[in-house]
Amino acid sequence: MLRIQNEPDIIAAIRLVCQPVSGINSALHRAVYLDSVHTLSQLLPDQGVEVAIAGRSNAGKSSLINRMCRQNALARTSRTPGRTRQLVFFRLDESRHLVDLPGYGYAKVSGDLKKHWHGLIQAYLDQRESLVGLVVVMDIRHPMKAQDIELIEWAGQRGLGLHLVLTKADKLGRGKQKEQLIKVRKMVHEVVGVQTFSATSGQGLDELYSIMGNWFTASAG
C-alpha cells in the first residue's frame, strides 16, 4: 500500500463524506477560461482557493472537466494526446479557480518538453499555497501507472487533499468497475478518495461535486 505523509494535514484538507454543497454546482457551471501559464513567473497571484486536475494524456481529463462544468468546450478535447502544454486556469468566482495541469505520459512528446512539464507541475504542486486539492484522473482500464503513483505520492507528501477518479467507467461492466475500484483503493491510504466516473453517462458526477464542494467551501471558510 502507498503510504503518504502528513496524515493530520491530509485529513484536515480532504472531506470524504459525500454531502450536497449548495452553490458549488452553479459555480462550476459558470466556470470561464481565465489564463494559460507556461512558466512559474506567469502564475496568477497566489491567493484564494484552487483545485487542480491532473492525469495521463488521453485519460479523459478534459471530458471530465467539461461534463462537471456542463460546458462542451471549456477544456479542449483532442484525439491527439498531450495537447495541454501549460497550466490552464478556469475562474469560478473572484476567489476560486480550477487548474488543468498538462497531461503526462505521451510518448511522442519531446524529452525537453517532458522535462519542462515535469518541472512546472512539480514547482506548482510544491509551492502553491492556494492549492487545496488534487484530482488525479485515470482510465479505469489502466489505473495506477508509474507516473500516476509518483504524482499521488508527491501530492500526499505535501499534505494536499487527494481524490482519484477512474474515468471511462462506461467501457466496463459493473462487476469489472467494482473490481478496479477495490484494486485502486487497496493501493492508497484510506483518506484518499477513489471513485468511478463516466463523462458519457454522468456516473459519479454527484460524488465529484461533493468532493469539490467540500474542498472549496471548507478552505474558503
C-alpha positions in Angstrom: 0.0 0.0 0.0 1.2 3.5 -0.8 1.7 5.4 2.4 1.5 9.2 2.4 3.0 11.5 5.0 1.5 14.4 7.0 -1.7 12.5 7.7 -3.2 15.0 10.1 -2.8 17.7 7.4 -4.3 15.5 4.7 -7.3 14.5 6.9 -8.0 18.2 7.6 -7.8 19.0 3.9 -9.9 16.2 2.4 -13.5 15.6 3.4 -14.7 12.2 2.1 -18.2 12.2 3.4 -20.3 13.0 0.3 -23.0 15.5 1.0 -24.7 18.2 -1.0 -22.9 21.5 -1.0 -25.0 24.5 -2.0 -23.6 26.7 -4.6 -20.7 24.7 -5.9 -22.6 23.2 -8.8 -23.7 26.5 -10.1 -20.2 28.0 -9.5 -18.7 25.1 -11.6 -21.3 25.6 -14.3 -20.3 29.3 -14.6 -16.6 28.5 -15.0 -14.8 30.5 -17.6 -11.3 30.3 -19.1 -9.0 32.7 -17.4 -5.4 32.2 -18.4 -2.8 29.7 -19.7 0.6 29.6 -17.9 3.8 28.3 -19.4 6.2 29.3 -16.7 6.0 29.9 -12.9 6.6 33.7 -13.5 3.3 33.8 -15.3 1.3 32.4 -12.4 -1.7 34.4 -11.1 -1.4 35.8 -7.6 -1.2 33.0 -5.0 -4.5 33.8 -3.2 -8.0 32.4 -2.9 -8.7 28.6 -3.4 -7.5 26.4 -6.2 -8.2 22.7 -7.1 -6.1 21.1 -9.7 -6.9 18.3 -12.1 -4.2 16.1 -13.4 -3.9 12.9 -15.4 -2.2 10.9 -18.1 -2.8 12.1 -21.7 -5.9 10.5 -23.1 -7.3 9.6 -19.6 -10.4 11.7 -20.1 -9.3 14.7 -18.1 -10.8 17.4 -20.5 -14.0 15.4 -20.9 -14.4 15.2 -17.1 -13.9 19.0 -16.7 -16.4 19.7 -19.5 -19.0 17.3 -18.0 -18.5 18.6 -14.5 -18.9 22.2 -15.7 -21.7 21.5 -18.1 -19.8 23.0 -21.0 -18.9 21.1 -24.1 -15.7 23.1 -25.0 -14.5 24.7 -21.8 -11.4 22.3 -21.7 -10.0 21.4 -25.1 -10.5 17.8 -26.1 -8.5 16.3 -28.8 -7.7 12.9 -30.5 -4.1 13.9 -30.2 -2.9 13.2 -26.6 -0.6 15.8 -25.0 -2.3 18.9 -26.3 -2.4 20.6 -22.9 1.1 22.1 -22.6 0.5 24.6 -19.8 -1.4 25.2 -16.6 -4.8 26.3 -17.7 -6.8 28.4 -15.1 -10.6 28.5 -15.1 -12.4 31.1 -12.9 -15.4 30.0 -10.8 -15.7 33.3 -9.0 -13.4 36.0 -7.6 -11.6 33.7 -5.2 -12.0 30.1 -6.6 -10.3 28.5 -9.6 -9.9 25.1 -11.3 -6.5 24.4 -12.7 -6.0 21.9 -15.6 -2.5 20.5 -15.4 -0.6 19.3 -18.5 -1.3 15.7 -19.4 1.7 13.4 -18.9 2.9 10.1 -20.3 2.6 10.8 -24.0 5.5 9.1 -25.7 5.7 11.3 -28.8 6.3 14.5 -26.8 10.0 15.5 -26.9 12.3 15.0 -23.9 12.8 18.7 -23.4 9.1 19.3 -23.3 8.5 16.4 -20.9 11.2 17.9 -18.6 9.6 21.3 -18.8 6.1 19.9 -17.9 7.6 17.8 -15.1 9.3 20.8 -13.6 6.3 23.1 -14.0 3.9 20.6 -12.3 6.4 19.8 -9.5 7.0 23.5 -8.7 3.3 24.3 -8.9 2.4 21.4 -6.5 5.2 22.2 -4.1 4.9 26.0 -3.9 1.2 26.9 -4.5 -0.3 28.0 -1.2 -3.8 28.4 -2.6 -3.9 24.8 -3.9 -6.0 22.7 -1.5 -6.8 19.6 -3.5 -5.7 17.5 -6.4 -7.9 15.3 -8.6 -5.9 12.6 -10.4 -7.8 11.3 -13.4 -7.0 7.7 -14.6 -8.6 5.5 -17.3 -10.4 2.8 -15.3 -8.9 0.1 -17.6 -5.3 1.3 -16.9 -5.0 2.8 -13.5 -2.0 3.4 -11.2 0.7 3.6 -13.8 4.2 4.7 -12.6 3.6 8.4 -13.2 0.2 8.3 -11.5 1.8 6.8 -8.4 4.6 9.3 -8.5 2.1 12.2 -8.6 -0.1 10.7 -5.9 2.9 10.3 -3.6 4.1 13.7 -4.4 0.8 15.4 -3.5 0.4 13.3 -0.5 3.7 14.2 1.0 2.8 17.9 0.7 -0.5 17.2 2.5 -2.9 18.1 -0.3 -6.4 16.7 -0.5 -6.4 13.8 -2.9 -9.2 12.3 -4.9 -8.7 9.6 -7.6 -11.2 9.4 -10.4 -11.4 6.3 -12.6 -12.8 7.6 -15.8 -14.4 5.9 -18.8 -16.4 3.6 -16.5 -18.9 3.0 -19.2 -16.3 1.0 -21.0 -16.6 -1.7 -18.4 -19.4 -3.7 -16.9 -20.5 -3.1 -13.3 -18.6 -6.1 -12.0 -15.3 -5.1 -13.5 -15.8 -1.5 -12.4 -16.1 -2.7 -8.8 -13.1 -4.9 -9.2 -10.9 -2.0 -10.4 -12.3 0.3 -7.7 -11.4 -2.1 -5.0 -8.0 -2.7 -6.5 -7.1 1.0 -6.5 -8.5 1.6 -3.0 -6.2 -1.1 -1.7 -3.2 0.7 -3.2 -3.7 4.1 -1.4 -4.2 5.4 2.1 -7.7 5.3 3.4 -8.0 9.1 3.5 -7.6 9.3 -0.3 -10.9 9.3 -2.1 -11.4 6.9 -5.1 -14.5 6.8 -7.4 -15.6 5.7 -10.8 -16.8 8.2 -13.4 -18.2 8.4 -16.9 -18.3 11.7 -18.8 -20.7 10.0 -21.2 -23.4 8.9 -18.7 -22.7 11.2 -15.8 -21.9 8.3 -13.5 -20.1 9.6 -10.4 -20.9 13.3 -11.0 -22.7 13.9 -7.7 -19.8 12.3 -5.8 -17.3 14.6 -7.6 -19.4 17.6 -7.0 -19.4 16.8 -3.3 -15.6 16.5 -3.1 -15.2 19.8 -5.0 -17.8 21.5 -2.7 -16.1 20.2 0.5 -12.6 21.4 -0.7 -13.8 24.8 -2.0 -16.1 25.7 0.9 -14.0 24.3 3.8 -10.9 26.1 2.6 -12.8 29.4 1.8 -14.3 29.3 5.3 
